[in-house]
């Protein structure tokens, strides 16, 4: 959910694979409360740009696990509008390869 015109975002629902990777459930929490600073900054930039530009985002990156195993992730973010002017929700999907078997 877009909160305060895009100054923050709420994770409405987080899937079980993401919960496993992050070692906890973030459903219902705010991006501003995300504990990892680099991840928080990345999410705020991605979500803010997607909401302000009102255009889909697609990108990829790598995440390194505690055991130094790297996985690749792909992210798609779709801005959803509740009227013609403002984005109220972002539909975000992540794909991990290989699927993580241990938490970050």
C-alpha positions, 0 to 999 in steps of 0.5 A: 500500500502507498502511505502518505502519498508515497512517503512510506509503503506497507507490505500488505501480504508477503509470500512464504518464500520471501518470509523464509528468505528474510527469516520473519514475516513482514506482512502488515509492516512498513518499509520504513521499519525494514531493519536492513538499511540497504534493503530499506533504501532499495525498496523505498527507491523502487516503490517511490519511483514506481508510484510517482512515475505510474509505470511498471518496474522490472529489474533483477539483482543478486542477494548473498546468503549468510553461508555466502551462497548467491541467488538471483532475484527478479522483481516486477512492480505494477502501480495500481490506481484507485482513481485517474491521478494517484497510485494507491497500491503496488502489486509486486512479485519476486522470483528467486533462482535457485529457490533458497533453502536457507535463510539470509 
